[in-house]
Amino acid sequence: MDWFIEYYNGSGLAVRVVKKLAEIEGIQKVEVYETESLGKMLVIDGKIQLTEFDEAFYHEMLVHVPMLSHPNPKKVGIIGGGDGGALREVLKHDVSRVVLIDIDRNVIEFCKKFLKIDRGAFDDERVEIVVSDGKEFLKQSEKFDVILVDSTDPVGVSDTLFDREFFELARSKCDVFCCQSQSPLVQKEYFKKLLENSSVFEKRTVFLASVPTYPMAIWSFILAGNFDFAEDRFEKIRGKTHHYNPDVHRAAFALPEWMKKEVEGCI
Ligand code: SPD
């Protein structure tokens, strides 16, 4: 058995792999592995995007925190998220239309075939899939109640989803916005760039989640726009989540001292 190792700044995570199930190289290198203890694992351009073991930790926080911070989300845009995990979670809500915009068709096709974490979400009649750059799509798109950004790291094809122009567009196209904002421990420069660029939203904040297979296991998200936690709406999804609940939602906004210092002056 081999080890898959993802390196960060002088440290990393080693995962024992049983076998590689598939690999394709197009605009990104996409790999799916069977691992010894974390289930299937999706890797894009050498970075772990998800494992079956902990993908719910990430996807449920990315989705349910903003979805329960909007009074009645019906139309949702997901930028990135070609693996279908965020899509699966959005469909647990009473939505009428979800548009998933991913730049890489290979990710969608591969995940549908080898990963299957969408659990049928790609075939739901409320869903439209668009293969496009997210920023270009937003320039001509309809308005959404909620926009979620489920991207890879901001190197390569995701780059355009991290600049100021993207945040300005997103602000004009939704009421509530949420993006993954990288590791606040080992990817500080990306995190700060996102904090700065998201300042185009009058109101925004940061929350955290533990995602064991992401760099240093602590992941950050930015929530922006006209958000307000409507806790009573949790009743509609009670029993359907693995990780998310209202206590976890509230706790996610409690920032440790070292992090408060990081965001000081930005929020
Ligand atoms: N380096 C890990 C970046 C992970 C953020 N995106 C994950 C996509 C999973 N849907």
Residues whose N, C-alpha, C, O or C-beta is under 5 A from the ligand:
A	BS01	SPD	K47 I48 Q49 L50 G81 D83 D150 S151 T152 D153 Q180
